[in-house]
């Protein structure tokens, strides 16, 4: 008798868990073992370098969608670092005029917003100007 009750309780618990999973992921999108679906990983990859590293660390399988957004953000990170280095060199060489070069950082911010909006909309749309280049440069890495 107790065994039947235990089996019934386990069956009910399993049914509730399956129903919860269907409710939490109604689109049936792929979730990996980290518990994040692809869209979430795309969004998190744009949340600073820390989010980018988190997605690299937790993704178990290489999917085109996640790899696309990792490559976009890798390009934006590289572009930001390049602009920073050039502006520092120009600041030293031209005695402070390198700060004008920092205005390009505003452009990187705008490109970042485009990438984040693409991830929020579950799209694989490259950022303007450099997005296709980023895909080519980093295609073997991610």
C-alpha positions as CSV (number, residue, x, y, z in Angstrom):
1,X,0.0,0.0,0.0
2,X,2.8,2.4,0.9
3,X,4.6,1.5,-2.2
4,X,1.6,2.4,-4.4
5,X,1.3,5.7,-2.6
6,X,5.0,6.5,-3.1
7,X,4.7,5.6,-6.8
8,X,1.6,7.8,-7.2
9,X,3.4,10.7,-5.4
10,X,6.5,10.3,-7.6
11,X,4.3,10.2,-10.7
12,X,2.4,13.4,-9.7
13,X,5.7,15.1,-8.8
14,X,7.2,14.2,-12.2
15,X,4.1,15.4,-14.0
16,X,4.3,18.8,-12.1
17,X,7.9,19.2,-13.0
18,X,7.3,18.4,-16.7
19,X,4.4,20.8,-16.7
20,X,6.6,23.5,-15.1
21,X,9.2,23.0,-17.7
22,X,6.7,23.4,-20.5
23,X,5.4,26.5,-18.9
24,X,8.9,28.0,-18.4
25,X,10.0,27.2,-21.9
26,X,6.8,27.3,-24.0
27,X,8.6,27.9,-27.3
28,X,10.5,24.6,-26.9
29,X,13.8,26.4,-27.6
30,X,17.0,24.5,-27.0
31,X,18.3,24.7,-23.5
32,X,21.7,23.3,-22.8
33,X,22.8,21.7,-19.6
34,X,23.6,25.1,-18.0
35,X,19.8,25.8,-18.0
36,X,20.1,28.8,-20.3
37,X,18.4,28.7,-23.7
38,X,20.2,30.1,-26.8
39,X,18.4,33.4,-26.6
40,X,19.5,34.0,-23.0
41,X,23.0,33.1,-23.9
42,X,23.0,35.5,-26.8
43,X,21.8,38.3,-24.5
44,X,24.2,37.5,-21.7
45,X,27.1,37.5,-24.1
46,X,26.6,41.2,-24.6
47,X,26.6,42.0,-20.8
48,X,30.2,43.1,-20.6
49,X,33.2,40.9,-20.9
50,X,32.1,39.0,-17.7
51,X,28.9,38.0,-19.4
52,X,30.8,37.0,-22.5
53,X,33.1,34.8,-20.5
54,X,30.2,33.2,-18.6
55,X,28.6,32.2,-21.9
56,X,31.9,30.7,-23.1
57,X,32.2,28.8,-19.8
58,X,28.7,27.4,-19.5
59,X,27.8,26.5,-23.1
60,X,28.1,22.8,-23.7
61,X,27.6,22.7,-27.4
62,X,28.5,25.0,-30.2
63,X,25.4,26.4,-31.8
64,X,25.3,28.8,-34.7
65,X,23.2,31.3,-32.8
66,X,25.3,31.5,-29.7
67,X,28.6,31.4,-31.7
68,X,27.2,34.3,-33.8
69,X,26.7,36.6,-30.8
70,X,29.9,35.5,-29.2
71,X,31.8,36.6,-32.4
72,X,29.9,39.9,-32.5
73,X,30.8,40.7,-28.9
74,X,34.4,39.6,-29.4
75,X,34.7,42.0,-32.2
76,X,33.2,44.8,-30.1
77,X,35.6,44.1,-27.3
78,X,38.6,44.1,-29.7
79,X,37.3,47.3,-31.2
80,X,37.0,49.0,-27.8
81,X,40.5,47.9,-26.8
82,X,41.9,49.1,-30.1
83,X,40.2,52.5,-29.7
84,X,41.5,52.8,-26.1
85,X,45.1,52.0,-27.0
86,X,45.1,54.5,-30.0
87,X,43.5,57.2,-27.8
88,X,46.2,56.7,-25.1
89,X,49.0,56.9,-27.7
90,X,47.5,60.0,-29.3
91,X,47.1,61.6,-25.8
92,X,50.8,61.2,-25.1
93,X,52.0,62.1,-28.6
94,X,49.7,65.1,-29.2
95,X,49.6,66.3,-25.5
96,X,46.0,65.5,-24.8
97,X,44.3,65.6,-28.2
98,X,43.7,61.9,-28.0
99,X,40.5,62.5,-26.0
100,X,38.8,63.4,-29.3
101,X,39.5,59.9,-30.5
102,X,37.6,58.7,-27.4
103,X,34.4,59.9,-29.1
104,X,34.7,56.8,-31.2
105,X,33.9,54.9,-28.0
106,X,30.4,56.3,-28.3
107,X,30.2,54.6,-31.7
108,X,31.1,51.3,-30.2
109,X,28.4,51.8,-27.6
110,X,25.9,52.3,-30.4
111,X,27.1,49.2,-32.1
112,X,26.8,47.3,-28.8
113,X,23.2,48.5,-28.5
114,X,22.5,47.2,-32.0
115,X,24.0,43.8,-31.1
116,X,22.0,43.6,-27.9
117,X,18.8,44.5,-29.6
118,X,19.4,41.7,-32.1
119,X,19.9,39.2,-29.3
120,X,16.8,40.4,-27.5
121,X,14.8,39.9,-30.7
122,X,16.3,36.4,-31.2
123,X,17.9,37.5,-34.5
124,X,21.3,36.9,-36.0
125,X,21.8,40.3,-37.5
126,X,25.4,41.6,-37.7
127,X,26.2,45.0,-36.1
128,X,26.5,47.8,-38.7
129,X,29.8,48.5,-40.3
130,X,31.9,45.7,-38.8
131,X,29.6,42.8,-38.1
132,X,30.4,40.8,-41.2
133,X,34.1,41.3,-40.5
134,X,33.7,40.1,-36.9
135,X,32.1,36.9,-38.2
136,X,35.0,36.3,-40.5
137,X,37.8,37.2,-38.1
138,X,36.4,35.0,-35.2
139,X,34.8,32.1,-37.2
140,X,37.4,29.6,-36.2
141,X,37.4,30.6,-32.5
142,X,33.7,30.3,-31.6
